[in-house]
Amino acid sequence: LFELLAGVSPWTTRHSTMPALVRRILAGDPPAPSRIAAQQESSSPGPPVPAKAIRGDLDAIVLKALRREPERRYDSVAALADDLRRHRDHQGVLARSGETGYLLRRFLRRHWVVSAFSFALVLSIAIGLLAALRYAREADQARIRAEQENDRIVAVLSYLQHMFRDVSSAPSDQPASMRQVLERSASELATSFEGKPEEKAAALSVIADFYIEIGDHDAAAPLLEALLASIRDQPGERRARTQLELATCQLYTRRLDEGQQNIEAAVAWFADSPDPQAEVDLLRAYDIQAKLLWERNERERSIDTWRRMVSLSRLVNGPDHYRTAGYLNSLAVRLLDTDGPQAALEAGGEAWSIMERTQQQNTVMGLSVANGYSIVLREAGKPAQAEAVLHQAIATMRTLYGPSARLVALYFNLVVAQLMQDKTREALAAIDEVEGLLAQGGVTLKPDSEGLLRMSLSRARAESRLGNAGEARRAFDRAQPLVAQSYKPDSPMWMMASTVEAEVLFAEKRSVEARQALQRVLDAYASGKAGQAPPDFEPVRKRIMGQ
């Protein structure tokens, strides 16, 4: 275990002789693996696990297993495994329960003469008294902080409960959606928490989190910006987590420069924090950082970051933890462009298997993994399997969470899977459902949002295949100017719009122009600038080019 964490044995050094090695094992204590890992970090290739991830529980577990006194070690391999599981589940580990007493006994054994005279006088009186005073003061401060935090939580929960009750009891033909509750809650924050900045900040955070959970990053961003402005002079954990959430929203709303600034600040704070919870937050921050790198076309760095995150999450969270599945899911979708469908299927299949084994398919993370896995299945030429996964996810999303931007994303992937199987009318029916949700106000998306643009282009594609050239042209003309304005040439969105343009021209019987438009798309894919052509491109090429 020591070598798995630090990369080297706790006893060997470069020039050790066998007698020296034996003396070291018999007389010396093994070093903490985090200290050895820290020394290895300055060399190449570095330790398997960063020193920061080892420090604390893992140090204690390894050192307990290496104690010279048999009675002080773990009773069995099962006891060692149980303590490792406790660490993984963020519970207190048995290895640290007697840490202070163990070290003190070792000290007394080595320095018994000095200890006999100094222990009672110095340690019992001076250190003991000071420690008692310090712990009493810290306990009192912790109690006060806990009471203040409890008051804030009670105030926020009462406020949200009041909002849910008011909206749900209002006369309406349709049941209230989560979004309606959130909009009402956000609009009344100023008056509900007037003169109570801490409670208002907590409510802002909770409402923004709800918006993020349903994929509505446009609505969450202004709330998080207001929250960050209110705590700008309070550096620390709260600010770092707010910057992390805001960077997430800025990623999905394509405010990449602002997102990069916020995520770098969050990563810096979490990396230096001694709080064990910061390790989990750091992994989340690395996830957003990897996605930002991907959007900036720094793909090798992005993939490398995700691979390291998956390995670290297996150690920190556990191999079956939902966050491990989430990181595998993000990696799988990007592997489609870098390593191909087979590598993506392996990572995506593992992520989905974790959700199924732990029965978390219907959670927010489960729905996110379902969406990613459906993309992998579709791009690997398995649209029927992708469709089955998406039908289940959409039914769950509509029942548990109602209309949201995340639901629109699921519907879009369903439409693509159906079009790949020539289920054109079923795809149009799914598009009609989404447009109905948008018309009812159940979902609010900006005109240039990726979900809305993809849905408009999908309608143009479906209508053109049914020979409805007029409807296809109208849908395409709504989307194309916004794509040209918001997306770079050769980006996936740009390539989709260019391909759909050729299909619309072909439906309008403008075959020569359609072939010219599609040839530009073919040239872009051939140059490598636009990545690999998606699986649904080849049927379009054959239909229009006649080859």
C-alpha positions as CSV (number, residue, x, y, z in Angstrom):
1,L,0.0,0.0,0.0
2,F,2.9,2.3,0.8
3,E,4.5,1.8,-2.6
4,L,1.1,2.1,-4.4
5,L,0.7,5.6,-2.8
6,A,4.3,6.9,-2.8
7,G,5.9,4.9,-5.6
8,V,8.8,3.6,-3.5
9,S,9.4,1.3,-0.5
10,P,9.5,3.0,2.9
11,W,12.9,1.5,3.8
12,T,15.1,1.5,0.7
13,T,17.3,4.3,-0.4
14,R,19.6,4.5,-3.4
15,H,22.8,3.4,-1.6
16,S,21.4,1.2,1.2
17,T,23.4,-1.9,2.1
18,M,21.6,-4.9,3.5
19,P,22.9,-4.5,7.1
20,A,22.0,-0.8,7.0
21,L,18.6,-1.7,5.7
22,V,18.0,-4.3,8.5
23,R,19.1,-1.8,11.2
24,R,16.7,0.8,9.8
25,I,13.8,-1.6,9.8
26,L,14.6,-2.8,13.4
27,A,15.4,0.5,15.0
28,G,13.7,3.2,13.0
29,D,10.1,4.2,12.3
30,P,8.9,4.2,8.7
31,P,8.4,7.7,7.2
32,A,4.9,8.9,6.4
33,P,4.1,8.1,2.8
34,S,2.9,11.7,2.2
35,R,6.4,12.9,3.1
36,I,8.1,10.5,0.6
37,A,5.5,11.4,-2.1
38,A,6.2,15.1,-1.5
39,Q,9.9,14.4,-2.2
40,Q,9.0,12.5,-5.3
41,E,6.9,15.3,-6.7
42,S,10.0,17.3,-7.6
43,S,11.2,14.4,-9.8
44,S,9.8,12.7,-12.9
45,P,7.5,10.8,-13.2
46,G,6.4,11.8,-9.7
47,P,4.4,9.7,-7.2
48,P,1.3,7.7,-8.2
49,V,-0.8,9.8,-5.8
50,P,-0.2,13.4,-4.8
51,A,1.1,14.0,-1.3
52,K,-1.9,16.2,-0.5
53,A,-4.3,13.3,-1.1
54,I,-2.3,11.0,1.2
55,R,-1.7,13.3,4.1
56,G,-4.0,12.6,7.1
57,D,-6.0,9.4,7.1
58,L,-4.0,7.4,4.5
59,D,-0.8,8.3,6.4
60,A,-2.3,7.0,9.6
61,I,-3.6,3.8,8.0
62,V,-0.3,2.9,6.4
63,L,1.8,3.7,9.5
64,K,-0.6,1.6,11.7
65,A,-0.1,-1.3,9.3
66,L,3.7,-0.9,9.6
67,R,4.0,-0.6,13.4
68,R,6.7,-2.9,14.8
69,E,4.5,-4.1,17.8
70,P,2.1,-6.7,16.4
71,E,-0.5,-5.8,19.0
72,R,-0.6,-2.3,17.6
73,R,-1.2,-3.3,14.0
74,Y,-4.5,-4.2,12.4
75,D,-5.9,-7.5,13.6
76,S,-6.5,-8.7,10.1
77,V,-6.5,-7.8,6.4
78,A,-10.3,-7.3,6.8
79,A,-9.7,-4.7,9.5
80,L,-7.3,-2.9,7.2
81,A,-9.8,-3.0,4.4
82,D,-12.5,-1.8,6.7
83,D,-10.4,1.3,7.7
84,L,-9.7,2.0,4.0
85,R,-13.5,1.9,3.4
86,R,-14.0,4.3,6.3
87,H,-11.6,6.7,4.7
88,R,-13.3,6.4,1.3
89,D,-16.7,7.1,2.9
90,H,-15.3,10.2,4.8
91,Q,-15.8,8.5,8.2
92,G,-13.3,8.7,11.0
93,V,-10.6,6.0,10.7
94,L,-9.6,3.7,13.5
95,A,-5.9,4.3,12.8
96,R,-6.2,7.9,14.0
97,S,-8.2,7.2,17.2
98,G,-5.1,6.4,19.2
99,E,-2.6,8.4,17.3
100,T,-1.6,10.8,20.1
101,G,-1.2,8.1,22.7
102,Y,0.8,5.9,20.4
103,L,3.3,8.6,19.6
104,L,3.6,9.6,23.2
105,R,4.3,6.0,24.3
106,R,7.0,5.7,21.7
107,F,8.6,8.9,22.8
108,L,8.7,7.8,26.5
109,R,10.2,4.4,25.5
110,R,13.1,6.1,23.7
111,H,13.7,8.9,26.2
112,W,12.6,7.5,29.5
113,V,15.2,9.3,31.7
114,V,14.3,12.8,30.5
115,S,10.6,12.0,30.4
116,A,10.6,10.8,34.0
117,F,11.6,14.3,35.2
118,S,9.8,16.5,32.6
119,F,6.5,14.8,31.8
120,A,4.6,15.5,35.0
121,L,6.0,19.1,35.4
122,V,5.9,20.3,31.8
123,L,3.4,18.2,29.9
124,S,0.8,17.7,32.6
125,I,0.8,21.3,33.9
126,A,1.9,23.6,31.1
127,I,0.8,21.9,27.9
128,G,-2.2,20.2,29.5
129,L,-3.5,23.5,30.9
130,L,-2.9,25.4,27.7
131,A,-4.5,22.7,25.6
132,A,-7.5,22.6,27.8
133,L,-8.0,26.4,27.6
134,R,-7.5,26.3,23.8
135,Y,-9.9,23.5,23.2
136,A,-12.5,25.1,25.5
137,R,-12.2,28.3,23.5
138,E,-12.4,26.5,20.2
139,A,-15.4,24.4,21.3
140,D,-17.2,27.6,22.3
141,Q,-16.4,29.3,19.0
142,A,-17.5,26.2,17.1
143,R,-20.8,26.1,19.1
144,I,-21.4,29.7,18.2
145,R,-20.7,29.2,14.5
146,A,-22.9,26.1,14.5
147,E,-25.8,28.0,16.1
148,Q,-25.4,30.8,13.5
149,E,-25.2,28.4,10.6
150,N,-28.3,26.5,12.0
151,D,-30.2,29.8,12.2
152,R,-29.3,30.6,8.6
153,I,-30.4,27.1,7.4
154,V,-33.7,27.3,9.3
155,A,-34.4,30.8,7.8
156,V,-33.6,29.6,4.2
157,L,-35.6,26.4,4.5
158,S,-38.6,28.2,5.9
159,Y,-38.4,30.7,3.1
160,L,-38.2,28.0,0.4
161,Q,-41.0,26.1,2.0
162,H,-43.1,29.2,2.0
163,M,-42.4,29.7,-1.7
164,F,-43.2,26.1,-2.6
165,R,-46.5,26.4,-0.7
166,D,-47.5,29.7,-2.3
167,V,-46.7,28.6,-5.9
168,S,-48.3,25.2,-5.5
169,S,-51.5,26.5,-4.0
170,A,-52.0,29.2,-6.7
171,P,-54.9,28.5,-9.0
172,S,-53.6,27.0,-12.3
173,D,-54.6,24.3,-14.8
174,Q,-51.0,22.9,-14.6
175,P,-49.0,21.8,-11.6
176,A,-46.3,24.2,-10.6
177,S,-42.9,23.4,-12.0
178,M,-39.6,23.6,-10.1
179,R,-38.6,26.5,-12.3
180,Q,-41.7,28.5,-11.4
181,V,-40.9,28.1,-7.7
182,L,-37.3,29.1,-8.3
183,E,-38.3,32.2,-10.3
184,R,-40.7,33.3,-7.6
185,S,-38.1,32.7,-4.9
186,A,-35.4,34.6,-6.7
187,S,-37.7,37.6,-7.4
188,E,-38.6,38.0,-3.7
189,L,-35.2,37.6,-2.2
190,A,-34.5,41.3,-1.7
191,T,-37.7,41.9,0.4
192,S,-37.7,38.6,2.2
193,F,-34.1,39.0,3.6
194,E,-33.9,42.8,4.0
195,G,-31.2,43.6,6.5
196,K,-30.1,39.9,6.7
197,P,-27.1,39.6,4.3
198,E,-26.0,36.1,5.6
199,E,-29.5,34.6,5.1
200,K,-29.9,36.2,1.7
201,A,-26.5,34.9,0.6
202,A,-27.4,31.4,1.7
203,A,-30.7,31.6,-0.1
204,L,-29.0,32.8,-3.3
205,S,-26.7,29.8,-3.1
206,V,-29.5,27.3,-2.6
207,I,-31.6,28.7,-5.5
208,A,-28.6,28.9,-7.8
209,D,-27.8,25.2,-7.0
210,F,-31.3,24.2,-7.9
211,Y,-31.0,26.0,-11.2
212,I,-27.7,24.2,-12.0
213,E,-29.2,20.8,-11.1
214,I,-31.9,21.3,-13.8
215,G,-29.3,22.6,-16.3
216,D,-30.5,26.2,-16.3
217,H,-27.1,27.9,-16.2
218,D,-28.5,31.1,-17.7
219,A,-30.7,31.6,-14.7
220,A,-28.1,30.5,-12.1
221,A,-25.3,32.8,-13.3
222,P,-26.7,36.2,-12.2
223,L,-27.6,34.8,-8.8
224,L,-24.1,33.5,-8.3
225,E,-22.6,36.8,-9.5
226,A,-24.7,38.6,-6.9
227,L,-23.6,36.2,-4.2
228,L,-19.9,36.5,-5.2
229,A,-20.2,40.3,-5.1
230,S,-21.7,40.2,-1.6
231,I,-18.8,38.0,-0.3
232,R,-15.9,39.4,-2.4
233,D,-14.1,40.6,0.8
234,Q,-14.4,37.2,2.5
235,P,-11.7,35.0,0.9
236,G,-12.0,31.4,1.8
237,E,-14.1,28.3,1.3
238,R,-17.4,30.0,0.6
239,R,-15.9,32.3,-2.0
240,A,-14.0,29.4,-3.7
241,R,-17.2,27.3,-4.0
242,T,-19.1,30.2,-5.4
243,Q,-16.4,30.7,-8.0
244,L,-16.6,27.0,-8.8
245,E,-20.3,27.1,-9.4
246,L,-20.2,30.4,-11.3
247,A,-17.4,29.0,-13.6
248,T,-19.7,26.0,-14.3
249,C,-22.4,28.4,-15.5
250,Q,-19.9,30.5,-17.5
251,L,-18.7,27.3,-19.2
252,Y,-22.1,26.3,-20.4
253,T,-23.1,29.9,-21.4
254,R,-19.7,30.1,-23.3
255,R,-18.3,33.0,-21.2
256,L,-15.0,31.1,-21.3
257,D,-12.6,33.8,-20.3
258,E,-14.6,34.7,-17.2
259,G,-15.0,31.0,-16.4
260,Q,-11.2,30.5,-16.7
261,Q,-10.5,33.3,-14.2
262,N,-13.0,32.0,-11.6
263,I,-11.9,28.3,-11.9
264,E,-8.2,29.2,-11.5
265,A,-9.0,31.1,-8.3
266,A,-11.1,28.2,-7.0
267,V,-8.5,25.6,-7.8
268,A,-5.8,27.6,-6.1
269,W,-7.8,27.8,-2.9
270,F,-8.9,24.2,-2.8
271,A,-5.3,23.0,-3.6
272,D,-3.9,24.8,-0.5
273,S,-6.8,24.1,1.9
274,P,-6.1,21.6,4.8
275,D,-9.9,20.7,4.9
276,P,-10.4,17.1,3.8
277,Q,-13.6,18.2,2.0
278,A,-11.5,20.4,-0.2
279,E,-10.1,17.3,-1.9
280,V,-13.7,16.6,-3.2
281,D,-14.2,20.2,-4.2
282,L,-10.8,20.2,-6.0
283,L,-11.9,17.3,-8.1
284,R,-15.0,19.1,-9.1
285,A,-13.0,22.2,-9.9
286,Y,-10.6,20.1,-12.1
287,D,-13.6,18.7,-13.9
288,I,-14.7,22.2,-14.9
289,Q,-11.1,23.2,-15.7
290,A,-10.8,20.2,-18.0
291,K,-14.0,21.2,-19.8
292,L,-12.8,24.8,-20.3
293,L,-9.5,23.5,-21.7
294,W,-11.5,21.4,-24.1
295,E,-13.5,24.4,-25.3
296,R,-10.3,26.2,-25.8
297,N,-9.0,23.3,-28.0
298,E,-6.3,22.3,-25.5
299,R,-7.5,18.7,-25.9
300,E,-4.4,16.8,-24.8
301,R,-4.3,18.7,-21.5
302,S,-8.0,18.3,-21.1
303,I,-7.9,14.5,-21.6
304,D,-4.9,14.1,-19.3
305,T,-6.7,16.1,-16.6
306,W,-9.7,13.8,-16.8
307,R,-7.7,10.6,-16.7
308,R,-5.9,11.8,-13.5
309,M,-9.2,12.8,-12.0
310,V,-10.8,9.4,-12.6
311,S,-7.8,7.7,-10.9
312,L,-7.8,10.2,-8.0
313,S,-11.6,9.9,-7.6
314,R,-11.4,6.1,-7.3
315,L,-9.0,6.6,-4.4
316,V,-10.7,9.5,-2.7
317,N,-14.4,8.7,-3.4
318,G,-14.3,5.0,-4.2
319,P,-14.6,3.1,-7.5
320,D,-18.5,3.0,-7.3
321,H,-19.0,6.6,-6.2
322,Y,-21.3,8.7,-8.4
323,R,-18.6,11.3,-8.9
324,T,-16.2,8.7,-10.3
325,A,-19.0,7.8,-12.7
326,G,-19.4,11.5,-13.6
327,Y,-15.7,12.0,-14.4
328,L,-15.7,8.8,-16.5
329,N,-18.7,10.1,-18.3
330,S,-17.0,13.4,-19.2
331,L,-13.9,11.5,-20.3
332,A,-15.9,9.1,-22.5
333,V,-17.6,11.8,-24.5
334,R,-14.3,13.5,-25.2
335,L,-12.5,10.3,-26.1
336,L,-14.8,10.0,-29.1
337,D,-12.8,12.8,-30.7
338,T,-9.3,11.7,-29.5
339,D,-9.2,7.9,-29.1
340,G,-12.3,6.7,-31.1
341,P,-15.6,5.0,-30.3
342,Q,-14.1,1.8,-28.7
343,A,-12.2,3.7,-26.0
344,A,-15.2,5.9,-25.4
345,L,-17.5,2.9,-25.1
346,E,-15.3,1.4,-22.4
347,A,-15.3,4.5,-20.3
348,G,-19.0,5.4,-20.9
349,G,-20.1,1.8,-20.2
350,E,-18.2,1.7,-16.9
351,A,-19.8,5.0,-15.9
352,W,-23.3,3.7,-16.7
353,S,-22.6,0.4,-15.0
354,I,-21.7,2.3,-11.8
355,M,-25.1,4.1,-11.9
356,E,-26.9,0.7,-12.5
357,R,-25.0,-1.1,-9.7
358,T,-25.7,1.6,-7.2
359,Q,-29.3,2.2,-8.5
360,Q,-28.7,5.9,-9.2
361,Q,-30.0,6.1,-12.7
362,N,-32.8,8.5,-11.6
363,T,-30.5,10.9,-9.8
364,V,-29.3,14.2,-11.4
365,M,-25.9,12.5,-11.9
366,G,-27.5,9.4,-13.3
367,L,-29.4,11.5,-15.9
368,S,-26.2,13.3,-16.8
369,V,-24.4,10.0,-17.3
370,A,-27.4,8.7,-19.3
371,N,-27.1,11.7,-21.6
372,G,-23.3,11.2,-22.1
373,Y,-23.6,7.5,-22.6
374,S,-26.3,7.9,-25.2
375,I,-24.0,10.2,-27.2
376,V,-21.2,7.6,-27.0
377,L,-23.6,4.8,-28.1
378,R,-24.9,6.9,-30.9
379,E,-21.4,7.9,-32.2
380,A,-20.3,4.3,-31.9
381,G,-23.1,3.4,-34.4
382,K,-25.6,2.0,-31.8
383,P,-28.5,4.5,-32.1
384,A,-31.2,2.0,-31.0
385,Q,-29.5,1.4,-27.7
386,A,-29.0,5.2,-27.3
387,E,-32.7,5.7,-27.9
388,A,-33.7,3.2,-25.2
389,V,-31.4,4.9,-22.6
390,L,-32.8,8.4,-23.6
391,H,-36.5,7.4,-23.4
392,Q,-35.9,6.2,-19.8
393,A,-34.0,9.4,-18.9
394,I,-36.6,11.7,-20.4
395,A,-39.5,10.0,-18.6
396,T,-37.6,10.3,-15.3
397,M,-36.6,14.0,-16.0
398,R,-40.2,15.0,-16.8
399,T,-41.6,13.2,-13.8
400,L,-39.1,14.3,-11.1
401,Y,-37.8,17.6,-12.3
402,G,-40.2,19.0,-14.9
403,P,-39.2,21.2,-17.9
404,S,-35.6,22.3,-17.9
405,A,-32.6,23.0,-20.1
406,R,-31.3,19.5,-19.2
407,L,-34.5,18.0,-20.5
408,V,-34.0,19.9,-23.8
409,A,-30.5,18.4,-24.1
410,L,-31.9,14.8,-23.6
411,Y,-34.6,15.5,-26.3
412,F,-32.0,16.7,-28.7
413,N,-30.0,13.5,-28.4
414,L,-33.1,11.5,-28.8
415,V,-33.9,13.3,-32.0
416,V,-30.4,12.6,-33.4
417,A,-30.7,8.9,-32.5
418,Q,-34.1,8.7,-34.2
419,L,-32.9,10.5,-37.4
420,M,-30.0,8.0,-37.6
421,Q,-32.6,5.2,-37.7
422,D,-34.7,7.1,-40.3
423,K,-37.5,7.6,-37.7
424,T,-38.1,11.1,-39.1
425,R,-41.7,11.5,-38.0
426,E,-40.9,10.4,-34.5
427,A,-38.0,12.9,-34.4
428,L,-40.4,15.7,-35.5
429,A,-42.9,14.7,-32.8
430,A,-40.1,15.0,-30.2
431,I,-39.1,18.4,-31.5
432,D,-42.8,19.5,-31.3
433,E,-42.8,18.4,-27.6
434,V,-39.8,20.6,-26.9
435,E,-41.2,23.6,-28.7
436,G,-44.4,23.1,-26.8
437,L,-42.5,23.3,-23.5
438,L,-40.7,26.4,-24.7
439,A,-44.1,28.0,-25.8
440,Q,-45.6,27.3,-22.3
441,G,-42.7,29.1,-20.6
442,G,-41.7,25.8,-18.9
443,V,-38.1,26.4,-20.1
444,T,-36.3,29.6,-20.8
445,L,-33.4,29.4,-23.3
446,K,-31.5,32.2,-24.9
447,P,-31.9,32.3,-28.7
448,D,-28.3,31.5,-29.3
449,S,-28.2,28.7,-26.7
450,E,-26.7,25.5,-27.9
451,G,-29.8,23.4,-27.1
452,L,-32.2,25.7,-29.0
453,L,-29.9,26.0,-32.0
454,R,-29.4,22.3,-32.3
455,M,-33.2,21.7,-32.0
456,S,-33.9,24.3,-34.8
457,L,-31.3,22.6,-37.1
458,S,-32.7,19.2,-36.3
459,R,-36.2,20.4,-37.4
460,A,-34.7,21.8,-40.6
461,R,-33.0,18.4,-41.2
462,A,-36.2,16.4,-40.5
463,E,-38.4,18.6,-42.6
464,S,-36.0,18.5,-45.5
465,R,-36.0,14.7,-45.4
466,L,-39.8,14.6,-45.6
467,G,-39.6,17.0,-48.6
468,N,-41.1,20.0,-46.7
469,A,-38.6,22.4,-48.2
470,G,-40.4,25.6,-47.0
471,E,-40.5,24.4,-43.4
472,A,-36.9,23.3,-43.6
473,R,-35.8,26.7,-44.9
474,R,-37.6,28.6,-42.2
475,A,-36.1,26.5,-39.4
476,F,-32.6,26.8,-40.9
477,D,-32.8,30.6,-41.4
478,R,-33.8,31.0,-37.7
479,A,-30.6,29.2,-36.6
480,Q,-27.9,30.0,-39.1
481,P,-27.3,33.7,-38.3
482,L,-26.9,32.9,-34.6
483,V,-24.5,30.0,-35.3
484,A,-22.4,32.3,-37.5
485,Q,-22.4,34.9,-34.8
486,S,-21.7,32.7,-31.7
487,Y,-19.6,29.8,-33.0
488,K,-16.2,29.5,-34.6
489,P,-15.8,28.0,-38.1
490,D,-15.1,24.3,-38.0
491,S,-16.6,23.9,-34.5
492,P,-19.1,21.1,-34.1
493,M,-22.1,23.5,-34.2
494,W,-20.7,25.2,-37.3
495,M,-20.2,21.9,-39.0
496,M,-23.7,20.7,-38.1
497,A,-25.2,23.9,-39.5
498,S,-23.2,23.6,-42.7
499,T,-24.3,20.0,-43.2
500,V,-28.0,20.9,-42.6
501,E,-27.7,23.8,-45.1
502,A,-26.7,21.3,-47.8
503,E,-29.7,19.1,-46.9
504,V,-32.1,22.1,-47.1
505,L,-30.6,23.1,-50.5
506,F,-31.1,19.5,-51.7
507,A,-34.7,19.5,-50.6
508,E,-35.2,22.8,-52.5
509,K,-34.0,20.9,-55.7
510,R,-30.9,23.1,-55.8
511,S,-28.6,20.1,-56.2
512,V,-25.5,21.9,-57.5
513,E,-25.5,24.3,-54.6
514,A,-26.2,21.5,-52.2
515,R,-23.1,19.6,-53.5
516,Q,-21.0,22.7,-53.3
517,A,-22.0,23.3,-49.7
518,L,-21.4,19.7,-48.7
519,Q,-18.0,19.7,-50.4
520,R,-16.9,22.5,-48.1
521,V,-17.9,20.4,-45.2
522,L,-16.0,17.4,-46.6
523,D,-12.9,19.6,-47.1
524,A,-13.1,20.7,-43.5
525,Y,-13.3,17.2,-42.2
526,A,-10.5,16.1,-44.5
527,S,-8.2,18.9,-43.2
528,G,-8.5,17.6,-39.7
529,K,-9.5,21.0,-38.4
530,A,-13.1,19.9,-37.6
531,G,-12.3,16.6,-36.1
532,Q,-14.0,13.4,-37.2
533,A,-17.3,13.4,-39.1
534,P,-20.2,12.0,-37.0
535,P,-21.8,8.7,-37.9
536,D,-24.9,10.4,-39.3
537,F,-22.8,12.3,-41.8
538,E,-22.1,9.4,-44.2
539,P,-25.8,8.8,-45.2
540,V,-26.1,12.6,-45.9
541,R,-23.0,12.5,-48.1
542,K,-24.3,9.5,-50.1
543,R,-27.7,11.0,-50.6
544,I,-26.5,14.4,-51.8
545,M,-23.2,13.5,-53.6
546,G,-24.7,10.4,-55.2
547,Q,-21.7,8.2,-54.4
